[in-house]
Amino acid sequence: MKIAIVANTAWYVANFRLNLMRALRHAGHEVVAIAPPDAAHAHDSARITAAGFKHCVWPLSGRGKNPVAELGAVLGLRRWLHEEGVDLVLSYTPKGNIYSALARSCLPCRQIANVSGLGSSFIASNLLTKLVQALYRLTFARIDWVFFQNEDDRQIFLQAGLVSEAKSERIPGSGVDLQHFQPTPLPAVAPAAGSPEPRTFLLIARLLGDKGVREFVEAARMVREELPQMRFQLLGLAAADNPTAIRAEELSAWLAEGVVSYLGHHGDVRPFIAEAHCVVLPSYREGVPRTLLEAGAMGRPLIATNVPGCRDTITPGRNGWLCPARDAGALADALTRMALLPRTALDAMGAHSAFKMQREFSEEQVIERYLERVERV
Protein backbone atom coordinates (compact mmCIF):
# COMPACT_ATOMS: atom_id res chain seq x y z
CA MET A 1 0.00 0.00 0.00
CA LYS A 2 0.91 3.65 -0.28
CA ILE A 3 0.80 5.02 3.26
CA ALA A 4 0.94 8.68 4.26
CA ILE A 5 2.05 9.84 7.72
CA VAL A 6 0.18 13.10 8.38
CA ALA A 7 1.07 15.43 11.26
CA ASN A 8 1.18 19.13 12.05
CA THR A 9 5.00 19.49 11.95
CA ALA A 10 7.94 17.81 10.27
CA TRP A 11 9.56 17.86 13.71
CA TYR A 12 6.85 15.51 15.01
CA VAL A 13 7.37 13.08 12.13
CA ALA A 14 11.17 13.10 12.42
CA ASN A 15 11.25 12.69 16.19
CA PHE A 16 8.32 10.35 16.83
CA ARG A 17 7.48 8.37 13.68
CA LEU A 18 10.60 7.58 11.66
CA ASN A 19 11.02 4.12 13.19
CA LEU A 20 7.39 3.29 12.39
CA MET A 21 7.94 4.49 8.82
CA ARG A 22 10.99 2.23 8.53
CA ALA A 23 9.00 -0.74 9.86
CA LEU A 24 6.18 -0.10 7.38
CA ARG A 25 8.68 0.11 4.53
CA HIS A 26 10.31 -3.13 5.69
CA ALA A 27 6.83 -4.74 5.58
CA GLY A 28 6.60 -3.83 1.89
CA HIS A 29 4.66 -0.57 1.95
CA GLU A 30 5.59 2.71 0.30
CA VAL A 31 5.58 5.53 2.86
CA VAL A 32 5.54 9.32 2.53
CA ALA A 33 5.33 12.09 5.12
CA ILE A 34 2.86 14.96 4.73
CA ALA A 35 3.59 17.75 7.18
CA PRO A 36 4.39 21.47 7.30
CA PRO A 37 8.02 22.54 7.40
CA ASP A 38 9.15 24.03 10.70
CA ALA A 39 11.24 27.19 10.54
CA ALA A 40 12.64 26.53 14.02
CA HIS A 41 13.72 22.99 13.06
CA ALA A 42 14.58 23.18 9.37
CA HIS A 43 16.79 20.10 9.62
CA ASP A 44 13.84 17.80 10.41
CA SER A 45 12.67 17.75 6.79
CA ALA A 46 16.22 16.76 5.84
CA ARG A 47 16.12 13.97 8.43
CA ILE A 48 12.98 12.58 6.81
CA THR A 49 14.45 12.63 3.30
CA ALA A 50 17.82 11.31 4.53
CA ALA A 51 15.95 8.28 5.89
CA GLY A 52 14.72 7.64 2.35
CA PHE A 53 11.18 9.04 2.57
CA LYS A 54 9.52 11.76 0.53
CA HIS A 55 8.41 14.80 2.52
CA CYS A 56 5.33 16.42 0.99
CA VAL A 57 5.33 19.99 2.29
CA TRP A 58 1.84 20.84 3.58
CA PRO A 59 1.13 24.52 4.37
CA LEU A 60 -0.58 24.55 7.77
CA SER A 61 -0.55 26.85 10.77
CA GLY A 62 -0.57 24.85 14.00
CA ARG A 63 -2.37 27.63 15.88
CA GLY A 64 -4.31 29.09 12.93
CA LYS A 65 -8.05 29.75 13.32
CA ASN A 66 -8.84 31.70 10.15
CA PRO A 67 -11.60 29.67 8.42
CA VAL A 68 -10.38 30.51 4.91
CA ALA A 69 -6.80 29.51 5.71
CA GLU A 70 -7.94 26.31 7.44
CA LEU A 71 -10.10 25.35 4.46
CA GLY A 72 -7.08 25.97 2.26
CA ALA A 73 -5.07 23.61 4.45
CA VAL A 74 -7.70 20.87 4.05
CA LEU A 75 -7.71 21.31 0.27
CA GLY A 76 -3.92 21.31 0.19
CA LEU A 77 -3.85 18.02 2.08
CA ARG A 78 -6.47 16.59 -0.26
CA ARG A 79 -4.28 17.46 -3.25
CA TRP A 80 -1.33 15.60 -1.76
CA LEU A 81 -3.45 12.51 -0.96
CA HIS A 82 -4.78 12.49 -4.53
CA GLU A 83 -1.45 13.20 -6.27
CA GLU A 84 0.42 10.59 -4.24
CA GLY A 85 -2.31 7.96 -4.70
CA VAL A 86 -2.46 7.30 -0.97
CA ASP A 87 -4.27 4.13 0.12
CA LEU A 88 -4.03 4.66 3.89
CA VAL A 89 -3.49 7.71 6.11
CA LEU A 90 -1.87 7.36 9.52
CA SER A 91 -2.71 10.67 11.16
CA TYR A 92 -1.48 12.40 14.32
CA THR A 93 -2.22 15.57 16.31
CA PRO A 94 -5.71 17.15 16.39
CA LYS A 95 -5.48 19.00 13.08
CA GLY A 96 -3.76 16.06 11.43
CA ASN A 97 -6.58 13.74 12.48
CA ILE A 98 -9.51 16.02 11.69
CA TYR A 99 -8.18 17.53 8.47
CA SER A 100 -7.17 14.11 7.12
CA ALA A 101 -10.71 12.85 7.63
CA LEU A 102 -12.12 15.89 5.82
CA ALA A 103 -9.54 15.67 3.03
CA ARG A 104 -10.31 12.00 2.35
CA SER A 105 -13.90 12.79 1.30
CA CYS A 106 -14.61 11.02 -2.00
CA LEU A 107 -11.06 9.65 -2.16
CA PRO A 108 -10.47 5.87 -2.07
CA CYS A 109 -8.18 5.88 0.95
CA ARG A 110 -8.68 4.84 4.55
CA GLN A 111 -7.46 6.25 7.85
CA ILE A 112 -6.04 5.22 11.21
CA ALA A 113 -5.92 8.13 13.67
CA ASN A 114 -3.84 8.54 16.80
CA VAL A 115 -5.18 10.71 19.64
CA SER A 116 -1.96 11.63 21.41
CA GLY A 117 -3.61 14.05 23.82
CA LEU A 118 -6.62 16.34 23.89
CA GLY A 119 -4.68 19.59 24.02
CA SER A 120 -5.60 22.94 25.52
CA SER A 121 -9.07 22.89 23.94
CA PHE A 122 -10.08 20.11 26.36
CA ILE A 123 -8.42 21.52 29.48
CA ALA A 124 -11.10 24.20 29.86
CA SER A 125 -14.75 23.79 28.88
CA ASN A 126 -15.67 26.63 26.53
CA LEU A 127 -16.94 27.40 23.05
CA LEU A 128 -13.70 26.13 21.48
CA THR A 129 -14.16 22.79 23.27
CA LYS A 130 -17.67 22.45 21.82
CA LEU A 131 -16.41 23.32 18.34
CA VAL A 132 -13.56 20.81 18.50
CA GLN A 133 -15.91 18.10 19.77
CA ALA A 134 -18.30 18.83 16.92
CA LEU A 135 -15.46 18.43 14.42
CA TYR A 136 -14.41 15.16 16.03
CA ARG A 137 -18.00 13.90 15.91
CA LEU A 138 -18.27 14.86 12.23
CA THR A 139 -15.00 13.28 11.15
CA PHE A 140 -14.26 10.34 13.44
CA ALA A 141 -17.36 8.47 12.31
CA ARG A 142 -15.54 7.94 8.99
CA ILE A 143 -12.21 6.81 10.44
CA ASP A 144 -11.41 3.11 10.27
CA TRP A 145 -9.54 2.88 13.58
CA VAL A 146 -8.49 5.19 16.41
CA PHE A 147 -5.53 4.63 18.70
CA PHE A 148 -5.57 6.46 22.04
CA GLN A 149 -2.42 7.00 24.07
CA ASN A 150 -4.22 6.79 27.41
CA GLU A 151 -7.50 5.26 28.57
CA ASP A 152 -8.77 8.52 30.13
CA ASP A 153 -8.93 10.19 26.72
CA ARG A 154 -10.54 7.13 25.17
CA GLN A 155 -13.28 7.12 27.80
CA ILE A 156 -13.99 10.82 27.19
CA PHE A 157 -14.45 10.12 23.47
CA LEU A 158 -16.60 7.06 24.14
CA GLN A 159 -18.86 8.86 26.62
CA ALA A 160 -19.26 11.84 24.28
CA GLY A 161 -20.12 9.55 21.39
CA LEU A 162 -17.13 10.73 19.37
CA VAL A 163 -15.82 7.22 18.65
CA SER A 164 -17.11 3.67 18.97
CA GLU A 165 -15.61 1.11 21.33
CA ALA A 166 -15.41 -1.42 18.51
CA LYS A 167 -13.13 0.85 16.45
CA SER A 168 -10.70 2.08 19.10
CA GLU A 169 -8.05 0.91 21.54
CA ARG A 170 -5.35 2.22 23.86
CA ILE A 171 -1.67 1.85 23.02
CA PRO A 172 1.27 2.73 25.31
CA GLY A 173 1.80 6.27 24.09
CA SER A 174 4.29 6.76 21.29
CA GLY A 175 6.60 4.32 23.01
CA VAL A 176 10.27 4.92 23.70
CA ASP A 177 13.25 3.75 21.66
CA LEU A 178 15.05 1.61 24.24
CA GLN A 179 18.17 1.37 22.08
CA HIS A 180 18.48 5.16 21.98
CA PHE A 181 17.51 5.83 25.61
CA GLN A 182 19.45 3.44 27.81
CA PRO A 183 19.90 3.45 31.60
CA THR A 184 22.77 5.57 32.95
CA PRO A 185 23.91 5.90 36.57
CA LEU A 186 22.54 8.83 38.54
CA PRO A 187 25.11 11.63 38.91
CA ALA A 188 27.44 11.32 41.89
CA VAL A 189 27.58 14.61 43.80
CA ALA A 190 29.57 15.14 46.99
CA PRO A 191 27.49 16.90 49.66
CA ALA A 192 28.80 19.62 51.92
CA ALA A 193 29.48 18.49 55.47
CA GLY A 194 26.23 17.94 57.35
CA SER A 195 24.01 18.84 54.36
CA PRO A 196 21.94 16.78 51.92
CA GLU A 197 23.69 16.24 48.61
CA PRO A 198 22.83 18.70 45.81
CA ARG A 199 20.37 17.21 43.35
CA THR A 200 19.23 18.38 39.93
CA PHE A 201 15.54 18.48 38.97
CA LEU A 202 14.86 18.83 35.26
CA LEU A 203 11.65 19.84 33.49
CA ILE A 204 11.66 19.01 29.76
CA ALA A 205 8.79 20.65 27.87
CA ARG A 206 7.84 23.56 25.70
CA LEU A 207 7.72 26.61 27.91
CA LEU A 208 3.94 26.75 28.29
CA GLY A 209 1.72 27.48 31.24
CA ASP A 210 -0.24 24.29 30.48
CA LYS A 211 2.95 22.27 31.05
CA GLY A 212 3.05 23.50 34.66
CA VAL A 213 6.17 25.60 34.17
CA ARG A 214 5.01 28.32 36.57
CA GLU A 215 4.16 25.76 39.26
CA PHE A 216 7.61 24.21 38.79
CA VAL A 217 9.31 27.59 39.30
CA GLU A 218 7.19 28.44 42.35
CA ALA A 219 7.83 25.00 43.86
CA ALA A 220 11.56 25.41 43.20
CA ARG A 221 11.44 28.72 45.04
CA MET A 222 9.81 27.01 48.04
CA VAL A 223 12.29 24.13 48.11
CA ARG A 224 15.33 26.38 47.80
CA GLU A 225 14.29 28.33 50.89
CA GLU A 226 15.12 25.24 52.96
CA LEU A 227 17.50 23.44 50.58
CA PRO A 228 19.37 26.11 48.59
CA GLN A 229 21.80 23.56 47.15
CA MET A 230 19.06 21.97 45.01
CA ARG A 231 19.17 22.84 41.31
CA PHE A 232 16.16 23.32 39.03
CA GLN A 233 16.44 23.38 35.24
CA LEU A 234 14.15 24.10 32.29
CA LEU A 235 14.84 22.46 28.93
CA GLY A 236 12.58 23.13 25.96
CA LEU A 237 11.48 25.40 23.18
CA ALA A 238 10.14 28.84 24.00
CA ALA A 239 6.76 28.69 22.21
CA ALA A 240 5.85 32.32 21.66
CA ASP A 241 2.98 31.52 19.26
CA ASN A 242 1.03 29.60 21.91
CA PRO A 243 -1.58 31.41 24.02
CA THR A 244 -0.20 29.87 27.24
CA ALA A 245 3.46 30.53 26.37
CA ILE A 246 5.78 31.82 29.09
CA ARG A 247 6.69 35.42 28.24
CA ALA A 248 10.33 36.27 27.62
CA GLU A 249 10.34 38.88 30.40
CA GLU A 250 8.89 36.33 32.83
CA LEU A 251 11.64 33.84 32.02
CA SER A 252 14.26 36.58 32.32
CA ALA A 253 13.00 37.47 35.80
CA TRP A 254 13.30 33.85 36.94
CA LEU A 255 16.83 33.62 35.62
CA ALA A 256 17.82 36.89 37.28
CA GLU A 257 16.41 35.61 40.55
CA GLY A 258 18.42 32.41 40.17
CA VAL A 259 15.50 30.16 41.06
CA VAL A 260 15.91 28.12 37.85
CA SER A 261 18.34 27.87 34.96
CA TYR A 262 17.29 27.65 31.31
CA LEU A 263 19.13 25.19 29.09
CA GLY A 264 17.47 26.23 25.84
CA HIS A 265 16.17 23.76 23.25
CA HIS A 266 18.20 20.76 22.06
CA GLY A 267 17.44 17.95 19.67
CA ASP A 268 19.21 15.38 21.84
CA VAL A 269 18.00 15.50 25.45
CA ARG A 270 20.04 12.52 26.65
CA PRO A 271 23.05 14.47 27.99
CA PHE A 272 20.74 16.63 30.10
CA ILE A 273 18.76 13.67 31.45
CA ALA A 274 22.06 11.99 32.31
CA GLU A 275 23.01 14.98 34.50
CA ALA A 276 19.65 15.04 36.32
CA HIS A 277 18.63 13.14 39.46
CA CYS A 278 14.89 13.48 38.75
CA VAL A 279 12.75 14.57 35.80
CA VAL A 280 9.60 16.55 36.54
CA LEU A 281 6.47 17.32 34.49
CA PRO A 282 3.65 19.22 36.31
CA SER A 283 1.48 19.30 33.17
CA TYR A 284 -2.28 19.91 33.19
CA ARG A 285 -2.98 17.09 30.71
CA GLU A 286 -1.02 14.86 28.31
CA GLY A 287 -1.36 11.95 25.94
CA VAL A 288 1.54 9.99 27.35
CA PRO A 289 4.48 12.40 27.69
CA ARG A 290 7.45 11.25 25.67
CA THR A 291 9.86 13.15 27.92
CA LEU A 292 8.86 11.06 30.95
CA LEU A 293 9.20 7.84 28.94
CA GLU A 294 12.67 8.84 27.77
CA ALA A 295 13.79 9.92 31.25
CA GLY A 296 12.36 6.75 32.78
CA ALA A 297 14.13 4.59 30.19
CA MET A 298 17.40 6.26 31.21
CA GLY A 299 16.72 5.28 34.82
CA ARG A 300 15.50 8.55 36.27
CA PRO A 301 12.97 8.87 39.10
CA LEU A 302 9.93 10.89 38.00
CA ILE A 303 7.58 13.45 39.52
CA ALA A 304 4.44 14.39 37.61
CA THR A 305 0.87 15.52 38.09
CA ASN A 306 -1.93 13.04 38.66
CA VAL A 307 -3.59 13.79 35.32
CA PRO A 308 -4.36 11.72 32.20
CA GLY A 309 -1.20 10.58 30.47
CA CYS A 310 1.24 11.58 33.19
CA ARG A 311 -0.17 9.13 35.72
CA ASP A 312 0.42 6.24 33.31
CA THR A 313 4.19 6.63 33.61
CA ILE A 314 4.51 6.49 37.41
CA THR A 315 3.89 3.77 39.99
CA PRO A 316 3.74 5.96 43.12
CA GLY A 317 6.45 5.12 45.60
CA ARG A 318 8.21 2.79 43.14
CA ASN A 319 9.62 5.05 40.41
CA GLY A 320 8.37 8.44 41.56
CA TRP A 321 5.41 10.40 42.88
CA LEU A 322 2.26 12.05 41.59
CA CYS A 323 0.83 15.33 42.86
CA PRO A 324 -2.24 17.43 42.02
CA ALA A 325 -2.11 19.72 39.00
CA ARG A 326 -1.88 23.50 39.48
CA ASP A 327 -0.64 23.01 43.06
CA ALA A 328 2.87 24.40 43.58
CA GLY A 329 2.79 23.53 47.29
CA ALA A 330 2.08 19.85 46.67
CA LEU A 331 4.75 19.80 43.96
CA ALA A 332 7.25 21.38 46.39
CA ASP A 333 6.47 18.64 48.92
CA ALA A 334 7.19 15.95 46.32
CA LEU A 335 10.41 17.67 45.25
CA THR A 336 11.57 17.97 48.86
CA ARG A 337 10.79 14.32 49.46
CA MET A 338 12.88 13.36 46.44
CA ALA A 339 15.66 15.74 47.47
CA LEU A 340 15.97 14.11 50.89
CA LEU A 341 15.56 10.51 49.74
CA PRO A 342 18.54 8.30 50.71
CA ARG A 343 20.81 7.60 47.78
CA THR A 344 20.08 3.86 47.79
CA ALA A 345 16.33 4.53 47.57
CA LEU A 346 16.89 7.07 44.78
CA ASP A 347 18.90 4.53 42.80
CA ALA A 348 16.17 1.91 43.35
CA MET A 349 13.54 4.32 42.01
CA GLY A 350 15.64 4.95 38.92
CA ALA A 351 16.06 1.24 38.32
CA HIS A 352 12.31 0.68 38.61
CA SER A 353 11.69 3.50 36.11
CA ALA A 354 13.90 1.77 33.55
CA PHE A 355 12.19 -1.58 34.20
CA LYS A 356 8.71 -0.04 33.87
CA MET A 357 9.55 1.57 30.52
CA GLN A 358 11.06 -1.65 29.18
CA ARG A 359 8.03 -3.67 30.26
CA GLU A 360 5.19 -1.29 29.39
CA PHE A 361 6.31 1.43 26.97
CA SER A 362 8.79 0.12 24.41
CA GLU A 363 8.40 1.58 20.94
CA GLU A 364 8.50 -1.95 19.54
CA GLN A 365 5.13 -2.67 21.18
CA VAL A 366 3.59 0.38 19.51
CA ILE A 367 5.01 -0.49 16.10
CA GLU A 368 3.75 -4.07 16.36
CA ARG A 369 0.21 -2.84 17.09
CA TYR A 370 0.39 -0.52 14.09
CA LEU A 371 1.59 -3.24 11.76
CA GLU A 372 -1.21 -5.54 12.91
CA ARG A 373 -3.86 -2.85 12.44
CA VAL A 374 -2.52 -1.76 9.03
CA GLU A 375 -2.81 -5.32 7.76
CA ARG A 376 -6.40 -5.59 9.02
CA VAL A 377 -7.43 -2.28 7.48
C-alpha positions as CSV (number, residue, x, y, z in Angstrom):
1,M,0.0,0.0,0.0
2,K,0.9,3.7,-0.3
3,I,0.8,5.0,3.3
4,A,0.9,8.7,4.3
5,I,2.1,9.8,7.7
6,V,0.2,13.1,8.4
7,A,1.1,15.4,11.3
8,N,1.2,19.1,12.0
9,T,5.0,19.5,12.0
10,A,7.9,17.8,10.3
11,W,9.6,17.9,13.7
12,Y,6.9,15.5,15.0
13,V,7.4,13.1,12.1
14,A,11.2,13.1,12.4
15,N,11.2,12.7,16.2
16,F,8.3,10.4,16.8
17,R,7.5,8.4,13.7
18,L,10.6,7.6,11.7
19,N,11.0,4.1,13.2
20,L,7.4,3.3,12.4
21,M,7.9,4.5,8.8
22,R,11.0,2.2,8.5
23,A,9.0,-0.7,9.9
24,L,6.2,-0.1,7.4
25,R,8.7,0.1,4.5
26,H,10.3,-3.1,5.7
27,A,6.8,-4.7,5.6
28,G,6.6,-3.8,1.9
29,H,4.7,-0.6,2.0
30,E,5.6,2.7,0.3
31,V,5.6,5.5,2.9
32,V,5.5,9.3,2.5
33,A,5.3,12.1,5.1
34,I,2.9,15.0,4.7
35,A,3.6,17.7,7.2
36,P,4.4,21.5,7.3
37,P,8.0,22.5,7.4
38,D,9.1,24.0,10.7
39,A,11.2,27.2,10.5
40,A,12.6,26.5,14.0
41,H,13.7,23.0,13.1
42,A,14.6,23.2,9.4
43,H,16.8,20.1,9.6
44,D,13.8,17.8,10.4
45,S,12.7,17.7,6.8
46,A,16.2,16.8,5.8
47,R,16.1,14.0,8.4
48,I,13.0,12.6,6.8
49,T,14.5,12.6,3.3
50,A,17.8,11.3,4.5
51,A,15.9,8.3,5.9
52,G,14.7,7.6,2.3
53,F,11.2,9.0,2.6
54,K,9.5,11.8,0.5
55,H,8.4,14.8,2.5
56,C,5.3,16.4,1.0
57,V,5.3,20.0,2.3
58,W,1.8,20.8,3.6
59,P,1.1,24.5,4.4
60,L,-0.6,24.5,7.8
61,S,-0.6,26.8,10.8
62,G,-0.6,24.9,14.0
63,R,-2.4,27.6,15.9
64,G,-4.3,29.1,12.9
65,K,-8.0,29.7,13.3
66,N,-8.8,31.7,10.1
67,P,-11.6,29.7,8.4
68,V,-10.4,30.5,4.9
69,A,-6.8,29.5,5.7
70,E,-7.9,26.3,7.4
71,L,-10.1,25.3,4.5
72,G,-7.1,26.0,2.3
73,A,-5.1,23.6,4.4
74,V,-7.7,20.9,4.1
75,L,-7.7,21.3,0.3
76,G,-3.9,21.3,0.2
77,L,-3.9,18.0,2.1
78,R,-6.5,16.6,-0.3
79,R,-4.3,17.5,-3.2
80,W,-1.3,15.6,-1.8
81,L,-3.4,12.5,-1.0
82,H,-4.8,12.5,-4.5
83,E,-1.5,13.2,-6.3
84,E,0.4,10.6,-4.2
85,G,-2.3,8.0,-4.7
86,V,-2.5,7.3,-1.0
87,D,-4.3,4.1,0.1
88,L,-4.0,4.7,3.9
89,V,-3.5,7.7,6.1
90,L,-1.9,7.4,9.5
91,S,-2.7,10.7,11.2
92,Y,-1.5,12.4,14.3
93,T,-2.2,15.6,16.3
94,P,-5.7,17.1,16.4
95,K,-5.5,19.0,13.1
96,G,-3.8,16.1,11.4
97,N,-6.6,13.7,12.5
98,I,-9.5,16.0,11.7
99,Y,-8.2,17.5,8.5
100,S,-7.2,14.1,7.1
101,A,-10.7,12.8,7.6
102,L,-12.1,15.9,5.8
103,A,-9.5,15.7,3.0
104,R,-10.3,12.0,2.3
105,S,-13.9,12.8,1.3
106,C,-14.6,11.0,-2.0
107,L,-11.1,9.6,-2.2
108,P,-10.5,5.9,-2.1
109,C,-8.2,5.9,0.9
110,R,-8.7,4.8,4.6
111,Q,-7.5,6.3,7.9
112,I,-6.0,5.2,11.2
113,A,-5.9,8.1,13.7
114,N,-3.8,8.5,16.8
115,V,-5.2,10.7,19.6
116,S,-2.0,11.6,21.4
117,G,-3.6,14.0,23.8
118,L,-6.6,16.3,23.9
119,G,-4.7,19.6,24.0
120,S,-5.6,22.9,25.5
121,S,-9.1,22.9,23.9
122,F,-10.1,20.1,26.4
123,I,-8.4,21.5,29.5
124,A,-11.1,24.2,29.9
125,S,-14.8,23.8,28.9
126,N,-15.7,26.6,26.5
127,L,-16.9,27.4,23.0
128,L,-13.7,26.1,21.5
129,T,-14.2,22.8,23.3
130,K,-17.7,22.4,21.8
131,L,-16.4,23.3,18.3
132,V,-13.6,20.8,18.5
133,Q,-15.9,18.1,19.8
134,A,-18.3,18.8,16.9
135,L,-15.5,18.4,14.4
136,Y,-14.4,15.2,16.0
137,R,-18.0,13.9,15.9
138,L,-18.3,14.9,12.2
139,T,-15.0,13.3,11.2
140,F,-14.3,10.3,13.4
141,A,-17.4,8.5,12.3
142,R,-15.5,7.9,9.0
143,I,-12.2,6.8,10.4
144,D,-11.4,3.1,10.3
145,W,-9.5,2.9,13.6
146,V,-8.5,5.2,16.4
147,F,-5.5,4.6,18.7
148,F,-5.6,6.5,22.0
149,Q,-2.4,7.0,24.1
150,N,-4.2,6.8,27.4
151,E,-7.5,5.3,28.6
152,D,-8.8,8.5,30.1
153,D,-8.9,10.2,26.7
154,R,-10.5,7.1,25.2
155,Q,-13.3,7.1,27.8
156,I,-14.0,10.8,27.2
157,F,-14.5,10.1,23.5
158,L,-16.6,7.1,24.1
159,Q,-18.9,8.9,26.6
160,A,-19.3,11.8,24.3
161,G,-20.1,9.5,21.4
162,L,-17.1,10.7,19.4
163,V,-15.8,7.2,18.7
164,S,-17.1,3.7,19.0
165,E,-15.6,1.1,21.3
166,A,-15.4,-1.4,18.5
167,K,-13.1,0.9,16.4
168,S,-10.7,2.1,19.1
169,E,-8.1,0.9,21.5
170,R,-5.4,2.2,23.9
171,I,-1.7,1.8,23.0
172,P,1.3,2.7,25.3
173,G,1.8,6.3,24.1
174,S,4.3,6.8,21.3
175,G,6.6,4.3,23.0
176,V,10.3,4.9,23.7
177,D,13.3,3.7,21.7
178,L,15.1,1.6,24.2
179,Q,18.2,1.4,22.1
180,H,18.5,5.2,22.0
181,F,17.5,5.8,25.6
182,Q,19.5,3.4,27.8
183,P,19.9,3.4,31.6
184,T,22.8,5.6,32.9
185,P,23.9,5.9,36.6
186,L,22.5,8.8,38.5
187,P,25.1,11.6,38.9
188,A,27.4,11.3,41.9
189,V,27.6,14.6,43.8
190,A,29.6,15.1,47.0
191,P,27.5,16.9,49.7
192,A,28.8,19.6,51.9
193,A,29.5,18.5,55.5
194,G,26.2,17.9,57.4
195,S,24.0,18.8,54.4
196,P,21.9,16.8,51.9
197,E,23.7,16.2,48.6
198,P,22.8,18.7,45.8
199,R,20.4,17.2,43.3
200,T,19.2,18.4,39.9
201,F,15.5,18.5,39.0
202,L,14.9,18.8,35.3
203,L,11.6,19.8,33.5
204,I,11.7,19.0,29.8
205,A,8.8,20.7,27.9
206,R,7.8,23.6,25.7
207,L,7.7,26.6,27.9
208,L,3.9,26.8,28.3
209,G,1.7,27.5,31.2
210,D,-0.2,24.3,30.5
211,K,3.0,22.3,31.1
212,G,3.0,23.5,34.7
213,V,6.2,25.6,34.2
214,R,5.0,28.3,36.6
215,E,4.2,25.8,39.3
216,F,7.6,24.2,38.8
217,V,9.3,27.6,39.3
218,E,7.2,28.4,42.3
219,A,7.8,25.0,43.9
220,A,11.6,25.4,43.2
221,R,11.4,28.7,45.0
222,M,9.8,27.0,48.0
223,V,12.3,24.1,48.1
224,R,15.3,26.4,47.8
225,E,14.3,28.3,50.9
226,E,15.1,25.2,53.0
227,L,17.5,23.4,50.6
228,P,19.4,26.1,48.6
229,Q,21.8,23.6,47.2
230,M,19.1,22.0,45.0
231,R,19.2,22.8,41.3
232,F,16.2,23.3,39.0
233,Q,16.4,23.4,35.2
234,L,14.2,24.1,32.3
235,L,14.8,22.5,28.9
236,G,12.6,23.1,26.0
237,L,11.5,25.4,23.2
238,A,10.1,28.8,24.0
239,A,6.8,28.7,22.2
240,A,5.8,32.3,21.7
241,D,3.0,31.5,19.3
242,N,1.0,29.6,21.9
243,P,-1.6,31.4,24.0
244,T,-0.2,29.9,27.2
245,A,3.5,30.5,26.4
246,I,5.8,31.8,29.1
247,R,6.7,35.4,28.2
248,A,10.3,36.3,27.6
249,E,10.3,38.9,30.4
250,E,8.9,36.3,32.8
251,L,11.6,33.8,32.0
252,S,14.3,36.6,32.3
253,A,13.0,37.5,35.8
254,W,13.3,33.8,36.9
255,L,16.8,33.6,35.6
256,A,17.8,36.9,37.3
257,E,16.4,35.6,40.5
258,G,18.4,32.4,40.2
259,V,15.5,30.2,41.1
260,V,15.9,28.1,37.8
261,S,18.3,27.9,35.0
262,Y,17.3,27.7,31.3
263,L,19.1,25.2,29.1
264,G,17.5,26.2,25.8
265,H,16.2,23.8,23.2
266,H,18.2,20.8,22.1
267,G,17.4,17.9,19.7
268,D,19.2,15.4,21.8
269,V,18.0,15.5,25.4
270,R,20.0,12.5,26.6
271,P,23.0,14.5,28.0
272,F,20.7,16.6,30.1
273,I,18.8,13.7,31.4
274,A,22.1,12.0,32.3
275,E,23.0,15.0,34.5
276,A,19.7,15.0,36.3
277,H,18.6,13.1,39.5
278,C,14.9,13.5,38.8
279,V,12.7,14.6,35.8
280,V,9.6,16.5,36.5
281,L,6.5,17.3,34.5
282,P,3.7,19.2,36.3
283,S,1.5,19.3,33.2
284,Y,-2.3,19.9,33.2
285,R,-3.0,17.1,30.7
286,E,-1.0,14.9,28.3
287,G,-1.4,11.9,25.9
288,V,1.5,10.0,27.4
289,P,4.5,12.4,27.7
290,R,7.5,11.3,25.7
291,T,9.9,13.1,27.9
292,L,8.9,11.1,30.9
293,L,9.2,7.8,28.9
294,E,12.7,8.8,27.8
295,A,13.8,9.9,31.3
296,G,12.4,6.7,32.8
297,A,14.1,4.6,30.2
298,M,17.4,6.3,31.2
299,G,16.7,5.3,34.8
300,R,15.5,8.5,36.3
301,P,13.0,8.9,39.1
302,L,9.9,10.9,38.0
303,I,7.6,13.4,39.5
304,A,4.4,14.4,37.6
305,T,0.9,15.5,38.1
306,N,-1.9,13.0,38.7
307,V,-3.6,13.8,35.3
308,P,-4.4,11.7,32.2
309,G,-1.2,10.6,30.5
310,C,1.2,11.6,33.2
311,R,-0.2,9.1,35.7
312,D,0.4,6.2,33.3
313,T,4.2,6.6,33.6
314,I,4.5,6.5,37.4
315,T,3.9,3.8,40.0
316,P,3.7,6.0,43.1
317,G,6.5,5.1,45.6
318,R,8.2,2.8,43.1
319,N,9.6,5.0,40.4
320,G,8.4,8.4,41.6
321,W,5.4,10.4,42.9
322,L,2.3,12.0,41.6
323,C,0.8,15.3,42.9
324,P,-2.2,17.4,42.0
325,A,-2.1,19.7,39.0
326,R,-1.9,23.5,39.5
327,D,-0.6,23.0,43.1
328,A,2.9,24.4,43.6
329,G,2.8,23.5,47.3
330,A,2.1,19.8,46.7
331,L,4.8,19.8,44.0
332,A,7.2,21.4,46.4
333,D,6.5,18.6,48.9
334,A,7.2,15.9,46.3
335,L,10.4,17.7,45.2
336,T,11.6,18.0,48.9
337,R,10.8,14.3,49.5
338,M,12.9,13.4,46.4
339,A,15.7,15.7,47.5
340,L,16.0,14.1,50.9
341,L,15.6,10.5,49.7
342,P,18.5,8.3,50.7
343,R,20.8,7.6,47.8
344,T,20.1,3.9,47.8
345,A,16.3,4.5,47.6
346,L,16.9,7.1,44.8
347,D,18.9,4.5,42.8
348,A,16.2,1.9,43.3
349,M,13.5,4.3,42.0
350,G,15.6,5.0,38.9
351,A,16.1,1.2,38.3
352,H,12.3,0.7,38.6
353,S,11.7,3.5,36.1
354,A,13.9,1.8,33.6
355,F,12.2,-1.6,34.2
356,K,8.7,0.0,33.9
357,M,9.5,1.6,30.5
358,Q,11.1,-1.6,29.2
359,R,8.0,-3.7,30.3
360,E,5.2,-1.3,29.4
361,F,6.3,1.4,27.0
362,S,8.8,0.1,24.4
363,E,8.4,1.6,20.9
364,E,8.5,-1.9,19.5
365,Q,5.1,-2.7,21.2
366,V,3.6,0.4,19.5
367,I,5.0,-0.5,16.1
368,E,3.7,-4.1,16.4
369,R,0.2,-2.8,17.1
370,Y,0.4,-0.5,14.1
371,L,1.6,-3.2,11.8
372,E,-1.2,-5.5,12.9
373,R,-3.9,-2.8,12.4
374,V,-2.5,-1.8,9.0
375,E,-2.8,-5.3,7.8
376,R,-6.4,-5.6,9.0
377,V,-7.4,-2.3,7.5
